[in-house]
Structures are given as C-alpha cells and as structure tokens.
Amino acid sequence: MRFDLKDLELFVAATEAGSIAKAAERCHIVASAVSKRLSDLEAAYGTALLLRSSKGIAPTAAGLALLGRARAVLHQAGQLEHELRGYSNGLRGRVRVFANISAIVEFLPSALASFLAAHPEIEVELEERVSTEIAEAVAENRAELGILSELPAGSKLAAIPFREDELVLLVRPDHPLAARGSAGFGEALDSDFVGLHTDGALHYLMLRAAAETGRPLKLKIQVTSFDAVCAMVAAGLGVGVVPRAAAAAYTASLGLVPVALEDAWSKRRLHICLRSTESLSAASRLLLDHLTGLPS
C-alpha cells in the first residue's frame, strides 16, 4: 500500500474544505504536514490529485475517483473500529459454555433468555457435557465457562457458587414408596434403577450412596436425559433420581410421583467454573456477572 488511512482522511478533508489550511484545522495537524502528505501521495502514484490555485484547491479527475473510494474506505474502517470496540467492551462477541444437564434444564433457559435480550450482539454457544468433561474443557480453554456440580479432585479451576438443586426419587404411583412424603435412598435399593451417563456426577453420586449402605445399585437401563429417565420410569423399567424441577414437567403428564430424599447429598450446589476472571473475554465477564447476579 502506498498510502494509509491518515492520508485518505487528509485528502478527503482537503477536498471537502477546499483548502489545505482548513483541512489542517479540521484534522488537528499543521498545514505544512498536510501539504507534504498530499504531495507524497501524488508522487507515489505519479498523477496530480489536486488543482491548487490562489482560491484554494479542487480535485482533478483522478482526485474525484480517489475521493469516492476514500470515503468508502474510511466509512468501512470506522465500522470496523466500532465493531472491534464492541468486542473489547463486551457488547459483541461469542461465549462458549459447557454445562451439565441439571443446569441446562433447570436454570439456564430463563437466565440466558434475559442475558441475550440485554445483549443481542453476543452469541452464547451452549453444550451439554458431564462434569469431568466440563472441567477439562474449561481448563484447556475449549470453553470459557462451565457449570457443574463439583470439580474433579486436584482441579485448579476457580469455582463460584451458582444454584442449589434438590434431587428426588421418581416412582410410579403403584411403587411402595409412592405414598411416602420422603424416604432414604437406601430404601429404594430393592428396586431397579433408570440411570444417566456413566461418567456423570449424578451417576457417581448414586453409586457412592449405594456403596455406603453396603448394597448394590441395580441399574436396569441408562439414558442420556432427564426426560428419558421419566419416560422409562413411567414405562415401569425402574425408579430414577432426578432434580425436582426437571421432574415437575413430567410428573403430571406421566402420572409419576416425586419422593423427597432424606439423604444430605440430595441437596446439591451447582458451581460456575473458570480458569480465572482475568482470562475471560469481555463478553464472558458480562455473562458471568449476569449469572451470578440473578436472584437464587
């Protein structure tokens, strides 16, 4: 390139003002510098761009051709600067979030809807993963934020408390525990279970709880979503453990009964995990502030 944006800005200013002195005043630069840069521009292309006279300056035919293009280039440069500033202050950008199924079903729909309404130029890319994959993705910078129930042992990620969810035992109305308002997890171990991901935090939670009672967890079938758990329970394949909020939409339609679990582990704290606040983009910081600022 034989010119830069400043050359174009000075050229446009000079032709519009009809005077190098006025262009210098408009661009906050001395007149001699304006004159030198315009002369250098003409020399670089070997053609006159301005007609100079005692009455001022006017563009030549080549100058008129340059004037139209220069205005377009300066306009596009201004748009580019505006867009890039939008990224720097968080008004524009993309945030990748990995979350467990509990967060996606229970808490994120309304939270993301209100965030995106306030920041329409920000895109949120949300993917469902189990907790181990979430922590790994955030640590490796494949996701900026993660939402999970607990960090793996030895993780160096930062964790911010997000929400609490309550796990319930989901049974059919003819199950012996259906008439109970609450029950211990051990009381359900005579039944077959419908489980979730083998690598998921809830799966390990149930295995650990069963091991503490000295009895096995009889998994009849494993599925990949809470609605599938509900459907399998309704079909008589076993009982399931799901968040109360996730089960609410299906208890009435499928005729299922949620039984409160008396075990302390049934009250879970979900966390937002991240490498550090300093590592976040401006858009990610806005999303983090939004999620942590919402009422519980």
Backbone bond lengths (Angstrom), bond angles and torsions (degrees), N, CA, C in turn:
res aa  C-N    CA-C-N  psi(-1)  N-CA   C-N-CA  omega(-1)  CA-C   N-CA-C  phi
1 M - - - 1.469 - - 1.526 109.85 -
2 R 1.341 116.68 134.00 1.468 120.96 -179.61 1.527 111.79 -98.31
3 F 1.311 116.28 9.93 1.461 119.90 177.86 1.522 108.21 -151.26
4 D 1.331 115.60 164.88 1.454 119.47 173.70 1.521 108.64 -124.10
5 L 1.313 115.88 -179.54 1.468 119.63 -176.14 1.519 111.52 -64.62
6 K 1.314 117.13 -31.02 1.464 119.29 178.72 1.518 110.92 -65.58
7 D 1.340 117.62 -39.28 1.464 120.61 175.98 1.521 110.40 -58.69
8 L 1.331 116.15 -45.31 1.465 119.64 -179.71 1.518 111.03 -64.81
9 E 1.328 116.40 -41.17 1.463 120.01 179.15 1.533 110.91 -60.52
10 L 1.329 116.86 -43.33 1.473 120.89 -179.96 1.525 110.77 -68.07
11 F 1.310 116.53 -39.08 1.461 119.30 179.30 1.527 111.09 -63.99
12 V 1.311 116.62 -46.64 1.473 120.46 179.17 1.518 110.07 -62.49
13 A 1.308 117.21 -43.67 1.464 120.65 -179.80 1.523 111.05 -62.02
14 A 1.354 117.20 -42.07 1.465 120.88 -178.80 1.522 111.70 -66.12
15 T 1.337 116.91 -43.57 1.465 119.33 -179.28 1.527 111.30 -69.17
16 E 1.317 117.55 -37.75 1.467 119.99 179.14 1.524 111.83 -70.85
17 A 1.331 116.78 -36.33 1.469 119.92 -179.42 1.519 111.80 -83.86
18 G 1.332 116.87 -21.70 1.465 120.21 -178.48 1.511 112.32 72.33
19 S 1.319 117.21 16.66 1.463 120.70 -176.12 1.522 109.36 -159.95
20 I 1.329 115.87 133.95 1.458 119.97 176.81 1.527 110.15 -67.03
21 A 1.321 117.22 -37.80 1.462 120.56 -179.74 1.529 110.75 -62.59
22 K 1.333 116.99 -43.34 1.463 120.19 179.45 1.532 111.01 -68.44
23 A 1.339 115.74 -35.84 1.464 119.26 177.32 1.516 110.33 -64.23
24 A 1.342 115.92 -40.14 1.459 120.22 178.88 1.518 110.96 -62.52
25 E 1.314 116.05 -42.06 1.470 120.61 179.03 1.518 111.01 -64.74
26 R 1.315 115.84 -41.81 1.473 121.43 -178.61 1.531 110.98 -65.63
27 C 1.341 116.64 -36.88 1.468 121.20 -175.82 1.523 113.15 -97.78
28 H 1.322 116.48 4.03 1.462 121.77 177.49 1.531 111.67 57.46
29 I 1.308 115.54 52.72 1.455 122.14 179.14 1.525 107.67 -146.17
30 V 1.314 118.27 152.70 1.470 119.97 -176.92 1.525 109.79 -70.51
31 A 1.332 115.59 149.98 1.462 121.42 -174.96 1.520 111.91 -61.81
32 S 1.325 117.36 -37.18 1.466 119.69 -178.48 1.526 111.42 -63.89
33 A 1.325 116.58 -35.47 1.463 120.41 178.25 1.520 110.91 -68.35
34 V 1.355 116.12 -38.33 1.463 120.11 177.22 1.523 109.81 -62.89
35 S 1.305 115.97 -47.94 1.467 120.93 -178.89 1.526 111.04 -59.83
36 K 1.344 116.28 -42.04 1.468 120.43 -179.13 1.524 111.43 -64.92
37 R 1.305 117.38 -43.36 1.460 120.19 -177.86 1.519 110.72 -67.98
38 L 1.326 118.16 -37.64 1.462 119.99 178.52 1.523 111.31 -69.03
39 S 1.319 116.30 -38.39 1.468 120.08 177.16 1.525 110.60 -64.88
40 D 1.329 117.09 -41.13 1.460 121.12 178.24 1.535 110.72 -63.83
41 L 1.333 116.28 -36.01 1.464 120.41 178.77 1.525 110.40 -64.94
42 E 1.315 116.13 -43.40 1.466 120.31 177.90 1.527 110.44 -64.00
43 A 1.322 117.39 -41.45 1.462 121.18 -179.68 1.516 111.46 -65.31
44 A 1.323 116.52 -37.13 1.459 120.30 -178.52 1.518 111.99 -62.48
45 Y 1.337 117.02 -33.38 1.458 120.44 -178.07 1.523 112.98 -105.49
46 G 1.325 115.49 -1.45 1.457 119.43 174.90 1.511 113.81 64.94
47 T 1.335 117.67 33.32 1.466 120.77 178.72 1.515 109.67 -151.10
48 A 1.319 115.58 149.07 1.462 120.30 178.20 1.519 109.45 -76.83
49 L 1.306 115.33 134.09 1.461 121.21 178.10 1.520 111.80 -107.16
50 L 1.343 117.03 -21.78 1.452 121.78 -176.73 1.518 110.29 -132.39
51 L 1.328 115.24 141.43 1.457 121.51 170.37 1.522 107.22 -97.30
52 R 1.315 116.69 122.13 1.451 121.99 -176.80 1.524 109.44 -104.75
53 S 1.322 115.47 135.81 1.465 120.15 177.45 1.515 108.33 -150.07
54 S 1.316 116.40 176.86 1.467 120.33 179.50 1.522 111.51 -65.51
55 K 1.332 116.53 -20.23 1.470 120.34 -179.27 1.529 112.26 -88.48
56 G 1.332 115.93 -6.38 1.466 119.13 -179.65 1.508 111.04 131.00
57 I 1.304 116.43 -149.39 1.462 121.35 -178.65 1.521 110.15 -127.84
58 A 1.346 115.60 157.18 1.457 122.59 176.50 1.521 107.36 -147.89
59 P 1.321 118.79 148.40 1.455 120.57 -178.33 1.522 112.17 -74.02
60 T 1.317 115.29 144.34 1.455 121.52 170.85 1.524 108.00 -79.50
61 A 1.339 116.32 -177.20 1.462 119.76 176.87 1.531 110.28 -60.93
62 A 1.338 115.33 -42.35 1.474 118.91 176.65 1.526 110.25 -65.27
63 G 1.339 116.26 -37.77 1.447 120.63 179.01 1.517 112.33 -63.70
64 L 1.342 116.80 -38.85 1.465 120.51 177.40 1.526 111.34 -64.42
65 A 1.339 115.55 -38.85 1.471 118.92 177.67 1.524 110.18 -63.95
66 L 1.346 115.19 -43.38 1.460 119.33 178.86 1.520 111.57 -65.90
67 L 1.327 117.33 -37.13 1.466 121.59 -176.11 1.531 111.15 -58.45
68 G 1.339 116.60 -46.88 1.466 119.23 -179.32 1.515 112.31 -63.72
69 R 1.340 115.68 -44.16 1.455 119.74 -179.68 1.531 111.34 -67.90
70 A 1.333 115.78 -39.41 1.462 120.07 -178.47 1.523 111.26 -63.56
71 R 1.319 116.13 -41.21 1.474 118.84 177.63 1.521 110.88 -61.77
72 A 1.341 117.06 -41.33 1.466 120.55 179.92 1.518 110.93 -65.02
73 V 1.345 116.64 -43.63 1.459 120.64 -179.74 1.526 110.89 -63.45
74 L 1.334 116.80 -43.94 1.465 120.35 -179.95 1.529 111.26 -65.21
75 H 1.321 115.99 -36.28 1.461 119.63 177.80 1.530 110.24 -64.90
76 Q 1.339 116.49 -45.47 1.458 120.09 179.65 1.530 111.01 -65.71
77 A 1.325 116.53 -37.35 1.464 119.57 177.55 1.522 110.57 -63.74
78 G 1.325 115.92 -38.97 1.459 119.53 177.69 1.520 111.74 -64.72
79 Q 1.349 115.90 -40.42 1.464 119.60 177.37 1.529 110.79 -63.35
80 L 1.335 115.68 -42.85 1.459 119.90 179.58 1.527 111.13 -61.26
81 E 1.320 116.80 -43.72 1.463 120.51 178.89 1.522 110.33 -62.00
82 H 1.330 116.27 -42.29 1.470 120.44 179.17 1.532 110.62 -61.19
83 E 1.343 115.94 -43.52 1.458 119.17 -179.08 1.521 111.26 -66.22
84 L 1.341 116.38 -42.99 1.457 119.30 -179.13 1.525 111.50 -65.97
85 R 1.332 116.55 -37.45 1.465 119.07 175.69 1.524 110.34 -64.78
86 G 1.332 115.81 -31.98 1.463 119.73 176.05 1.512 111.64 -61.75
87 Y 1.351 116.18 -38.67 1.460 119.32 176.94 1.521 110.93 -67.87
88 S 1.321 117.15 -40.45 1.460 120.07 -175.67 1.518 112.31 -68.27
89 N 1.332 118.07 -32.42 1.460 118.95 -179.45 1.531 112.56 -97.97
90 G 1.340 116.02 5.85 1.452 119.88 173.67 1.509 114.76 87.46
91 L 1.328 118.62 0.36 1.455 120.23 -178.52 1.522 111.94 -75.85
92 R 1.329 116.15 -15.78 1.459 121.52 179.22 1.523 108.20 -141.06
93 G 1.312 117.86 145.72 1.449 119.87 178.10 1.516 111.87 153.01
94 R 1.323 115.29 -174.42 1.463 121.97 179.60 1.520 108.32 -134.06
95 V 1.323 115.90 137.16 1.463 122.05 179.81 1.523 108.09 -123.49
96 R 1.318 116.13 127.44 1.456 120.23 177.56 1.516 108.95 -101.14
97 V 1.328 115.68 124.80 1.462 122.00 -176.89 1.522 108.84 -124.68
98 F 1.332 116.52 129.61 1.458 122.15 170.74 1.530 106.80 -106.04
99 A 1.325 117.20 134.73 1.467 120.14 -178.07 1.517 110.38 -143.96
100 N 1.327 115.69 154.28 1.456 118.11 176.10 1.521 109.78 -78.92
101 I 1.306 114.85 168.22 1.462 119.53 -172.42 1.528 112.19 -64.82
102 S 1.347 116.84 -31.20 1.464 119.99 178.96 1.522 110.69 -61.30
103 A 1.329 116.58 -48.16 1.459 120.60 -179.15 1.522 111.02 -63.66
104 I 1.334 116.36 -41.59 1.466 120.01 -177.73 1.525 111.20 -65.08
105 V 1.307 116.82 -41.55 1.466 119.85 -177.12 1.526 112.10 -77.27
106 E 1.330 116.52 -42.15 1.461 119.60 -170.39 1.523 115.02 -89.72
107 F 1.332 117.43 -44.25 1.457 119.24 -165.34 1.529 116.15 -116.68
108 L 1.310 117.59 -29.90 1.460 118.53 -171.34 1.534 115.56 -78.33
109 P 1.325 120.73 -30.05 1.470 117.86 -178.28 1.528 113.89 -54.27
110 S 1.311 117.78 -53.14 1.469 119.71 -178.72 1.526 111.31 -71.93
111 A 1.335 117.01 -35.79 1.469 119.87 -179.09 1.522 111.27 -64.97
112 L 1.327 117.03 -43.75 1.455 120.00 -180.00 1.520 111.67 -72.34
113 A 1.322 116.70 -33.75 1.468 119.63 178.24 1.526 110.69 -61.40
114 S 1.322 117.75 -44.33 1.463 120.26 -179.81 1.524 111.13 -70.93
115 F 1.340 117.05 -34.70 1.467 119.56 178.53 1.523 111.06 -66.57
116 L 1.321 117.28 -46.92 1.469 120.75 -177.18 1.528 111.53 -69.91
117 A 1.323 117.31 -27.69 1.460 119.71 175.10 1.523 110.14 -66.97
118 A 1.333 116.74 -36.18 1.467 120.97 179.76 1.525 112.22 -81.01
119 H 1.345 117.25 -23.75 1.476 121.53 -177.34 1.529 109.15 -133.00
120 P 1.319 117.94 72.09 1.471 120.69 -174.35 1.524 114.41 -65.84
121 E 1.333 118.85 -16.95 1.460 120.81 -179.41 1.529 112.61 -90.11
122 I 1.326 116.99 -0.40 1.466 120.81 177.79 1.523 108.72 -101.05
123 E 1.326 116.12 133.23 1.461 122.00 176.21 1.529 108.95 -102.55
124 V 1.316 116.06 136.50 1.465 120.94 175.84 1.519 108.13 -114.02
125 E 1.317 115.70 120.42 1.462 121.93 178.24 1.524 107.57 -101.32
126 L 1.329 116.46 107.85 1.468 122.42 -173.50 1.522 109.68 -108.01
127 E 1.336 116.09 130.08 1.455 121.13 177.38 1.520 109.79 -129.84
128 E 1.335 115.41 140.33 1.460 120.62 178.53 1.518 109.82 -88.84
129 R 1.327 116.36 128.21 1.458 122.73 179.76 1.529 108.58 -143.75
130 V 1.331 116.04 163.83 1.460 119.81 172.60 1.523 108.00 -81.77
131 S 1.317 115.89 164.26 1.465 120.92 -170.21 1.523 113.38 -58.62
132 T 1.341 117.37 -41.24 1.469 118.87 -179.06 1.524 111.10 -62.70
133 E 1.338 117.17 -40.38 1.459 121.04 179.57 1.526 111.25 -69.61
134 I 1.329 116.29 -34.16 1.465 120.53 178.93 1.524 109.97 -63.45
135 A 1.323 116.23 -50.37 1.469 120.30 -179.22 1.522 110.91 -61.35
136 E 1.314 117.16 -40.81 1.464 121.07 -179.80 1.524 111.10 -64.94
137 A 1.344 116.84 -42.27 1.460 120.41 -179.00 1.524 111.92 -65.22
138 V 1.329 116.75 -40.23 1.463 119.77 178.65 1.526 110.28 -67.95
139 A 1.313 117.13 -42.39 1.468 120.70 -179.92 1.519 111.59 -62.44
140 E 1.337 116.53 -34.35 1.470 121.57 -178.36 1.525 112.43 -91.62
141 N 1.330 117.34 6.55 1.458 122.73 177.00 1.532 112.62 66.85
142 R 1.340 117.11 25.45 1.465 120.29 172.88 1.515 110.93 -87.88
143 A 1.315 116.89 -14.10 1.464 123.05 173.23 1.522 106.78 -142.03
144 E 1.323 115.89 144.75 1.464 118.80 -179.36 1.518 111.86 -85.67
145 L 1.329 116.42 -33.71 1.466 120.98 179.11 1.517 109.27 -131.33
146 G 1.317 115.75 147.19 1.451 121.07 174.27 1.520 109.52 -132.69
147 I 1.312 116.09 150.67 1.466 120.52 176.44 1.521 107.18 -128.33
148 L 1.337 115.69 119.08 1.461 121.20 -174.59 1.519 110.09 -147.49
149 S 1.325 115.45 172.78 1.464 118.88 -177.92 1.521 112.07 -85.66
150 E 1.322 116.91 -35.34 1.464 118.69 177.86 1.523 109.73 -157.27
151 L 1.335 115.48 146.70 1.459 120.74 178.88 1.533 109.95 -78.87
152 P 1.324 117.13 145.77 1.467 119.49 175.38 1.526 110.32 -62.22
153 A 1.309 116.89 152.89 1.464 121.62 178.46 1.525 110.22 -58.75
154 G 1.319 116.33 134.95 1.458 121.21 178.60 1.516 114.93 85.09
155 S 1.315 117.20 -0.76 1.460 119.31 -179.77 1.528 110.63 -67.24
156 K 1.337 116.31 142.07 1.456 121.47 179.10 1.533 111.91 -102.89
157 L 1.313 116.76 11.11 1.454 120.57 179.51 1.522 110.98 -73.55
158 A 1.321 115.32 151.64 1.464 120.49 172.11 1.526 108.51 -81.22
159 A 1.317 116.69 145.38 1.469 121.41 -179.15 1.524 109.46 -130.54
160 I 1.326 115.86 130.45 1.465 122.62 -179.84 1.526 108.25 -117.50
161 P 1.334 119.08 124.65 1.467 120.29 178.34 1.530 110.97 -55.71
162 F 1.326 115.82 135.83 1.466 120.53 -176.58 1.527 111.82 -117.48
163 R 1.307 117.59 -66.20 1.461 121.46 -177.60 1.525 110.03 -146.37
164 E 1.313 115.26 165.87 1.459 121.05 171.37 1.518 108.74 -114.38
165 D 1.323 116.61 138.90 1.458 118.95 172.85 1.528 109.28 -125.62
166 E 1.301 115.97 155.91 1.469 122.01 -178.12 1.515 108.66 -112.49
167 L 1.307 115.87 124.94 1.458 121.08 176.56 1.521 109.71 -87.47
168 V 1.324 116.01 138.45 1.464 121.08 178.42 1.527 109.00 -127.76
169 L 1.308 114.74 158.54 1.456 121.39 174.48 1.528 107.67 -89.57
170 L 1.302 116.52 123.93 1.464 121.10 -177.77 1.523 108.99 -102.52
171 V 1.343 116.34 123.54 1.473 120.72 -176.06 1.530 109.49 -135.26
172 R 1.319 114.69 164.54 1.472 120.58 172.15 1.532 109.40 -79.25
173 P 1.331 117.83 157.64 1.477 120.35 -178.53 1.528 113.65 -59.49
174 D 1.336 117.86 -24.23 1.469 119.80 -178.43 1.527 112.89 -89.78
175 H 1.329 117.11 4.55 1.467 120.00 179.09 1.533 109.53 -75.48
176 P 1.339 118.94 145.21 1.477 121.42 -179.20 1.526 114.02 -56.84
177 L 1.332 119.11 -27.38 1.458 121.06 -178.70 1.529 113.06 -90.48
178 A 1.331 117.88 -3.34 1.460 120.71 -174.45 1.522 112.17 -63.89
179 A 1.308 117.15 -30.61 1.466 120.15 -177.93 1.521 112.17 -83.19
180 R 1.321 117.24 -5.80 1.457 121.37 -179.19 1.523 110.07 -88.91
181 G 1.313 116.50 141.16 1.459 119.05 176.05 1.514 111.91 -73.71
182 S 1.341 115.78 -28.56 1.455 121.02 179.41 1.520 108.38 -154.12
183 A 1.330 113.72 163.00 1.464 119.08 179.96 1.515 109.24 -160.06
184 G 1.313 117.03 156.40 1.454 121.06 173.10 1.515 110.06 -79.96
185 F 1.311 116.48 151.48 1.459 120.42 -178.21 1.527 110.85 -59.98
186 G 1.335 116.28 -36.50 1.455 119.86 -179.15 1.520 113.01 -59.80
187 E 1.324 117.37 -28.52 1.460 120.68 -179.66 1.515 112.31 -70.02
188 A 1.319 117.19 -17.94 1.463 120.40 -178.69 1.519 112.50 -93.48
189 L 1.335 117.64 -5.12 1.457 119.88 -171.78 1.526 113.52 -73.34
190 D 1.321 118.38 -7.49 1.464 120.07 172.01 1.531 110.31 -73.44
191 S 1.322 117.00 -18.32 1.466 121.91 -176.03 1.523 111.29 -92.05
192 D 1.319 115.19 157.07 1.458 120.25 167.96 1.519 108.57 -72.68
193 F 1.335 115.82 152.10 1.456 120.77 -178.82 1.529 111.03 -118.55
194 V 1.313 113.91 145.75 1.460 121.78 167.32 1.521 105.79 -99.61
195 G 1.333 118.00 118.85 1.458 121.63 -174.72 1.507 113.53 -111.56
196 L 1.340 114.49 174.70 1.457 122.32 177.97 1.523 110.11 -106.02
197 H 1.357 116.25 -162.23 1.458 123.38 -178.79 1.528 112.41 -44.56
198 T 1.314 116.83 136.84 1.457 121.29 176.17 1.522 111.45 -61.02
199 D 1.343 116.87 -34.51 1.463 120.45 -177.81 1.524 113.32 -92.38
200 G 1.317 118.15 1.94 1.456 120.85 -176.40 1.518 112.93 -77.53
201 A 1.344 115.06 155.37 1.460 120.39 -179.55 1.524 111.66 -62.28
202 L 1.333 117.70 -38.14 1.459 120.65 -178.86 1.524 111.10 -66.04
203 H 1.315 116.50 -36.57 1.473 120.01 177.74 1.531 110.44 -61.29
204 Y 1.323 116.05 -47.43 1.465 119.77 179.79 1.524 111.58 -66.20
205 L 1.313 116.40 -34.45 1.458 121.03 178.62 1.527 110.69 -61.88
206 M 1.319 115.60 -44.19 1.463 120.46 179.56 1.530 111.43 -68.90
207 L 1.335 117.10 -40.50 1.463 119.92 177.82 1.526 110.96 -61.43
208 R 1.331 115.83 -43.00 1.460 120.50 -179.10 1.530 110.33 -65.55
209 A 1.346 115.95 -42.43 1.461 119.73 -179.24 1.525 110.57 -63.97
210 A 1.336 116.89 -39.22 1.467 119.93 178.61 1.526 110.30 -67.47
211 A 1.327 116.52 -41.14 1.471 120.36 -179.27 1.524 111.08 -62.04
212 E 1.327 116.67 -35.88 1.466 120.30 -179.91 1.523 112.31 -66.01
213 T 1.329 116.12 -24.25 1.469 119.37 176.80 1.526 111.30 -87.84
214 G 1.326 116.26 -9.35 1.463 120.01 -178.55 1.509 113.03 79.76
215 R 1.328 116.79 16.52 1.465 120.48 -178.24 1.527 109.92 -124.76
216 P 1.322 118.06 153.34 1.466 120.39 -178.95 1.537 111.88 -79.83
217 L 1.322 114.29 155.66 1.458 121.46 172.29 1.521 107.50 -94.58
218 K 1.321 116.55 113.89 1.469 120.60 -175.65 1.532 109.69 -88.84
219 L 1.325 115.34 94.26 1.461 120.23 179.86 1.527 110.09 -84.62
220 K 1.304 115.95 114.52 1.465 121.09 178.96 1.517 110.93 -80.03
221 I 1.335 114.96 -39.25 1.461 120.83 -177.31 1.524 108.00 -158.83
222 Q 1.324 116.50 152.03 1.462 121.30 176.02 1.523 109.54 -124.09
223 V 1.331 115.30 137.75 1.464 121.66 -177.42 1.529 108.38 -127.86
224 T 1.327 116.29 -178.00 1.472 119.51 -172.17 1.524 114.36 -114.36
225 S 1.323 118.47 4.67 1.472 118.81 -178.83 1.521 110.01 -151.77
226 F 1.325 115.74 159.89 1.463 120.49 -179.94 1.525 111.79 -67.66
227 D 1.341 116.57 -36.76 1.462 117.33 179.15 1.527 110.74 -65.57
228 A 1.342 116.89 -33.03 1.459 119.74 176.16 1.522 111.00 -68.21
229 V 1.347 116.97 -38.34 1.471 120.04 175.37 1.523 109.51 -57.83
230 C 1.329 115.94 -47.50 1.467 120.44 -178.67 1.528 111.21 -60.79
231 A 1.326 116.30 -42.25 1.468 120.08 -179.12 1.526 110.79 -65.19
232 M 1.333 116.68 -39.74 1.459 120.02 -179.19 1.530 111.43 -70.46
233 V 1.323 116.75 -37.78 1.463 120.01 175.43 1.521 110.20 -62.88
234 A 1.329 116.02 -43.72 1.466 120.16 179.36 1.521 111.68 -62.59
235 A 1.339 116.25 -29.83 1.466 120.29 -179.87 1.528 112.16 -80.69
236 G 1.341 117.47 -2.92 1.452 121.11 176.61 1.514 115.24 87.43
237 L 1.352 116.75 19.26 1.464 119.66 -178.16 1.526 112.92 -85.68
238 G 1.320 117.65 -5.81 1.452 120.27 179.09 1.513 111.31 151.48
239 V 1.323 115.72 -169.51 1.460 121.65 175.06 1.526 107.39 -106.26
240 G 1.336 116.17 165.41 1.454 119.73 -179.33 1.512 111.61 -140.85
241 V 1.330 116.03 158.49 1.457 122.14 174.64 1.520 107.41 -114.30
242 V 1.334 115.56 120.16 1.461 121.31 -176.77 1.532 109.08 -141.70
243 P 1.315 118.66 159.62 1.465 119.92 172.93 1.525 110.92 -62.18
244 R 1.312 116.39 142.63 1.455 120.26 -177.04 1.531 111.31 -57.98
245 A 1.336 116.45 -43.60 1.462 119.57 -178.07 1.519 111.85 -64.06
246 A 1.337 116.91 -36.17 1.461 120.00 179.83 1.520 111.38 -69.46
247 A 1.320 115.98 -31.38 1.461 119.94 -178.56 1.509 112.84 -80.42
248 A 1.334 116.93 -21.65 1.469 121.08 -172.48 1.519 112.57 -56.38
249 A 1.326 116.51 -38.26 1.466 119.44 -176.47 1.524 112.10 -70.43
250 Y 1.335 117.40 -18.33 1.461 120.19 -173.98 1.515 113.65 -109.46
251 T 1.326 117.76 -17.64 1.461 119.16 -175.97 1.531 111.57 -61.38
252 A 1.326 116.23 -42.78 1.463 118.89 -178.99 1.523 111.29 -74.14
253 S 1.344 116.50 -48.31 1.467 119.42 -174.46 1.529 112.37 -67.29
254 L 1.330 117.58 -32.16 1.467 120.85 -178.65 1.524 112.47 -102.68
255 G 1.321 116.72 -1.22 1.459 120.28 178.87 1.509 113.94 68.88
256 L 1.336 117.16 33.36 1.459 121.15 -178.52 1.528 111.19 -95.22
257 V 1.325 115.86 162.08 1.460 121.10 -177.17 1.534 109.04 -122.07
258 P 1.350 117.85 122.49 1.463 120.06 174.05 1.524 110.40 -86.62
259 V 1.311 116.42 127.52 1.461 122.06 179.28 1.523 107.81 -112.21
260 A 1.340 116.41 122.95 1.467 120.10 -179.04 1.524 110.25 -64.06
261 L 1.321 115.96 137.99 1.458 120.97 176.95 1.524 110.04 -90.87
262 E 1.308 116.91 133.75 1.461 121.62 -177.66 1.527 112.53 -84.60
263 D 1.320 117.55 -7.71 1.458 122.23 -177.46 1.525 110.92 -75.16
264 A 1.336 116.38 141.72 1.463 121.00 -177.65 1.527 112.12 -60.62
265 W 1.335 117.70 -33.40 1.465 120.25 -177.09 1.524 113.21 -69.17
266 S 1.329 116.60 -11.04 1.473 118.47 -179.75 1.529 112.15 -72.48
267 K 1.341 116.85 -13.41 1.476 120.58 174.16 1.524 107.06 -100.33
268 R 1.319 116.92 107.74 1.464 121.48 -174.02 1.526 111.30 -109.03
269 R 1.313 115.58 146.71 1.459 122.04 173.99 1.523 108.98 -105.22
270 L 1.314 116.17 121.98 1.460 120.53 173.70 1.526 108.95 -88.06
271 H 1.328 115.96 145.26 1.458 121.97 -178.64 1.528 110.90 -125.38
272 I 1.322 115.27 150.05 1.458 121.35 168.10 1.522 106.67 -94.58
273 C 1.312 117.23 125.27 1.458 119.82 179.35 1.527 110.32 -111.25
274 L 1.327 116.11 149.09 1.451 123.10 -178.60 1.518 108.48 -157.57
275 R 1.326 115.87 161.71 1.468 118.54 177.79 1.523 109.74 -69.29
276 S 1.319 116.51 -51.56 1.466 123.12 174.94 1.510 107.10 -169.82
277 T 1.313 117.28 159.13 1.466 119.49 177.76 1.519 110.58 -66.42
278 E 1.340 116.92 -30.33 1.468 120.26 -179.90 1.522 111.59 -68.10
279 S 1.320 117.94 -25.83 1.462 121.10 -177.62 1.524 112.80 -81.98
280 L 1.330 117.47 -10.36 1.464 120.66 -175.28 1.525 111.55 -78.93
281 S 1.318 115.42 146.24 1.461 120.22 169.97 1.520 108.61 -71.13
282 A 1.325 115.80 167.08 1.464 119.17 179.76 1.528 110.95 -61.61
283 A 1.333 116.70 -40.08 1.462 120.14 179.56 1.528 110.52 -64.37
284 S 1.322 116.82 -40.19 1.465 120.30 179.19 1.526 111.57 -66.08
285 R 1.321 116.13 -36.72 1.476 119.27 177.65 1.528 110.01 -65.07
286 L 1.329 116.24 -39.20 1.466 119.01 177.34 1.525 110.72 -61.71
287 L 1.333 116.80 -42.77 1.465 119.79 179.67 1.522 110.80 -66.24
288 L 1.328 116.77 -42.92 1.465 119.89 178.39 1.523 110.73 -60.30
289 D 1.325 117.55 -45.58 1.462 121.22 178.91 1.521 110.69 -61.18
290 H 1.332 116.14 -38.56 1.467 120.09 179.97 1.538 110.59 -65.62
291 L 1.331 116.39 -47.35 1.477 120.28 -176.91 1.532 111.46 -65.50
292 T 1.322 116.65 -41.59 1.463 119.45 -178.40 1.518 112.61 -77.70
293 G 1.327 117.34 -18.14 1.453 121.01 -179.42 1.505 114.52 -90.53
294 L 1.337 117.89 -9.34 1.461 120.94 -179.72 1.529 110.28 -72.43
295 P 1.321 117.42 146.04 1.473 119.27 176.92 1.517 110.33 -66.22
296 S 1.317 115.99 143.18 1.478 120.70 -178.83 1.521 110.13 -72.88
